[in-house]
Amino acid sequence: MARSIAYLGSPGTYAEAAALTWGKWLLEVTKEESLLCPYPSITQTLRAAASGETDFVVAPVENSIEGSVTVTLDTLWQLDTLRIQKALVLPIFHALMSHSPILEQIQTIYSHPQALAQCQGWLEKALPNVQLIPTNSTTEALQYLEQDPTIGAISSKRAAQLHKLPILACPVNDYPDNCTRFWVLSLQPSPGGSHTSLAFSFSANLPGALVRPLQSFAERGINLSRIESRPTKRSLGEYLFFIDVEADAKDPATQSALTELSDCAETLKIFGSYTILPA
């Protein structure tokens, strides 16, 4: 039986590329076929896997230009059941496509907010007066391009090929080393690996509350590769913290640090230990 993989958007999104990469890994390593299942939002992809509707979900978590994908983090905190199996890092090359013969005729550009932000500098120079409209995915508006030559969309080169759309410029992202990290998650326990991702909150916002949990890792020589605060959504000024550590949660030193963190945190959620697969 094929293993189902939830991803954002229709064929041609970067999430689909990540899902294809994960499917290829499954075939090569476990000899399992895969079935890709598109959903219209990141939240829906995560809920599909959390409910058992799909076996896996491939969700974007961080971009090298725009930082974290907050909807992924916030939804994971709420669901509390998904565990990270692997991380995938994909290079991102945005293309501007339109049926307009020249750039100057484009009046409106559609794309996912992350893609628009990653191309902000290029857009300000090339099309300073264009109207930018966010969509749920980079492929959502491609169906409308043929109806109006003044419309443009930013998506992947694969999307342009699949939808037979002309590319006016590529790449249009502001920095050449643009890449996005995806998490592969499922209801299965994490396999372990070189990185661990977790989140925690405190019962009260007190001076020095964050120092002790961070020191517990530093004192054991465990490096933190990322830390980010997100609002708890309970009250203004209350936050929870997402961190990535370069260690396996099963390591004795890591377990000791997590025990100290658990003692001072109101809630601690460990999303799993995993390895990173470059695409």
N, C-alpha and C positions, 0 to 999 in steps of 0.2 A: 504494500500500500504506500502511495506517495505521501510524503510529509508536507503539510500545507504551511505556507509562509505568508503572513500578512505584511503588507507594505503600503505606503502612502501613494495615492494617485493612480493614474492609468499608466500603461506602458510608456516608457520614455523618461520617467522621473529618475532622480539619483537614488531614491529609495529602492526603485525597481532594480537598478544596477547593483545595489548592495544585496538585494534579495537573490539576484542571479548569482552573485559571487558566493553567497552562503549555500545556495542550491548546488553549485559546482563542488564546493567543499564536501557537502554531504555525500554526493555521488562518488567522489574520489576516495573519501576516507571511510564512510560507513556503507557504501554501495546502495544508498537509498535514493530513490527518485524524489523529486519535489514538485509541488503545485503552488504557483504564485497566486495570491489572493489580494487584489487591490481594494483599498478602502479610501473614502473621500477625506479623511482627516487622520492626524497622528493619534489623537485620543481613541478613535474607533479601532485603529490597528492594535493598540495596546489592550483595549478591552476585549477584542476578539481572542487574543491569546490568553488573557486572564480568565476568560469564561470557558476556555477549551474549544472554542469554535475553530481555532487554527492551532497547529503544533508549535509554531514559532511566530515571532514578530521581529522585523528588522526596523529599528527606529533611529532617526538621527538624534545625537545627543550633544554634539559640539562641533562648531566650525572654526577653522583657524583664523578667520577674519572677524566674524560676528559673535564668536563665543558660544555660550550654551543655548541649546534649544529648550527654552523654559517649559513649554507645554509637555515635553517628554518627561522632564524632571518632576513637574507638579503632578502629572498623572501617575507616575510610578509611586510617588509618596502616598497617593490616595489608594492605589490598588493593593500594594503591599504583598502581592503573591508571586509576581514574576521574578525570575532569577536570570542573571546574565550568563550566557553560555560562551559567547565570544565577542570580541570587538573587531570591527572592520574599519579600515581607514581608506577612503576613496578620494582620488584627486577630482577636483571640480573645475570644469571648463564651461562657462556659460556662453550661450550663443543667442544673438538677437535675430529673430526671424519675423518676416512680414512679407506680404504680397506687394508692398510698396516698392517701386523701382529705386527710390533713393531715401536716405535717412531723413532728409528734411521734411518729407511728407507725413512722417509718423507723428501722430498727436497724442496717442495713448499707448501705454505699455503695461501689460499684465504679467504678473509672476507671483510666486510665493514671497512673503515679506523677507525671508532670509536671503533669497536670490537678489531681490531689489536692493537690499542693503549692501550685499557683496559687490554690487556694480554701481554704487552711488557716485563714486568719483568719475567713472567713465560716462555715466549718464549726464552728470552736470556739465561736462565738457562738450560732449557730442550732441546732446539733446536737452539743453537747459530748460526749455519751456514745455516739455512733454508732461502729460499727466500720468502718474504712476498709480496703478490700482492693484492692491494685494489680492491674491487668490489662495485657495486651500492647498494647491500644489502647483508645480511649475508647468504642468501640462493641462490644467483645467481650462484655460482660455484658448487653446490651440484650435479648437473647433470653430471659433468665431473669426479667425484671421481671413478666411476666404471671402467672408461677407463684406469686409470693410478694409480697403488697402491702407487706411490711416491707422490701423491697429497693429501693434507689435507685441511680441511676447519674448520673454527670456526663459530659455529652457536648455536642455542638453542637445548635443549634436545627434544623439541617438533618436531623440524625440522628433527632430527635423526630418530624419531619414524615415522614421516610421509613418509620419503624417505627410510626407512628401512636401515639405515646406522649404522655401528658399531662405538661406542664411545671409543676412546683410553684414554681420560682423561677428567675429569669434577669434579669441575669447574677449569677453567684455567685462570680466571680473577685474577688480582693481589691482589685485596682486597675483602674480603667476603661481605662487606656491599655495594656492587655495585648496584646502582639503576638508573633508567632513568625517567625523568619527561616528560610526553607527554601533549600536548595541544589538546583538541577537539575544532575545529573551524567550523564555518558556516557563512552564510550571515545574519543570524538572530541576533538581538541585544543581547548583553550579559545579562544573568539573574541577575547579581550582586553576591556579595559574599565577602569573607574575604580577597581576594587578587586582585590587579589590576596590569596589565602589560601595559607599554607604552614605547614610544621612542620619542626622540626629537633631533633636530640639531640646530646649531647656524649659523648665517650668516657670522661670522668671528671668528677666533681663537684668543681670547683676554685673557689676564691674569685675572683670577678670574671669567671667564664666567660660570664655572660649580658651583661655590660656592653658588650663589643666589638661583638657583632652588633647590639645596639640602637643603639649610637652610630653605626654605619655608616649607619643610616637617618636618624637625627637630624641628622647632619652634612650630609646632602643635602636636608634640608627635607621628608622623607617622613614623613607622619603615620601612626602605628600606632593603629588604631581598636579593636583587641582583642589581648590576650595572655593565654594560659592555660597552665598546666602540667598534664600528665597523667603518671601513673606509666608507666615503660617496661615494667613487668611482669617485668623481669629480676631486680631486687633492690630492697629497701627503700631509699628515699632517692635512687633514680635517676629522672630525669624527662625527658620530652620537652616541647617547647613549640610551641603553635599560635599563630600571629599572623595578623592581617589588616592589610594596609597599604593606604592610599588612593593607589594608583598602579598603573599597568600594568607587568607584568613586562618588557615589551619596551622601556620607556623607558630611555634610556642611564643615567640616574642610578640607577634601580632595579636595572638589570643590574649596575652597579658595586657597589651595596650587597649584592646577592645573591652576587656573587663573593667579597666579603670574608666573608660569612656562611658560604659553602661552605668557605672555607679553615680556619675554626676549628670547624666542626661535624663531628661524626662522620657524621651522615646528614642530608641536606636533601631535603625533598619539597615540590615546588611543585604545589598542587592546581589552580591556574589563575587567570587574570584574567577579570573578568566585570563586567557592569553589574547594578544592582539594579532590579527591576520592582516598584513598589508595586501592591498588589491593591486 
